Amino acid sequence: MLNANMESNVKEAAAAGHDLSVLFEPGRIGGLVLKNRIVKSPQSTALANMDGTVTQRTVNHYKRLAEGGIGLVMTEYT
């Protein structure tokens, strides 16, 4: 299941004649099998506490990404 923004981007690319179906095929990195080839790179979200510990906002952020259909989510460090 993709989030609405990802689904919109895929439809737009398909309308432009781009075949993105390979993104939704399982992928592999070494022994790690991914449900698809969509990867979210790390970025600074500034959601952690000042001492770098995780907050509920951080957990919620990554939970939403995982639920949105991304095959691999790389987390940040703060």
Secondary structure as GFF3:
##gff-version 3
##sequence-region A 1 78
A	DSSP	alpha_helix	4	15	.	.	.	ID=ss1
A	DSSP	three_ten_helix	21	24	.	.	.	ID=ss2
A	DSSP	beta_strand	27	29	.	.	.	ID=ss3
A	DSSP	beta_strand	32	34	.	.	.	ID=ss4
A	DSSP	beta_strand	39	40	.	.	.	ID=ss5
A	DSSP	alpha_helix	56	67	.	.	.	ID=ss6
A	DSSP	beta_strand	72	73	.	.	.	ID=ss7
###
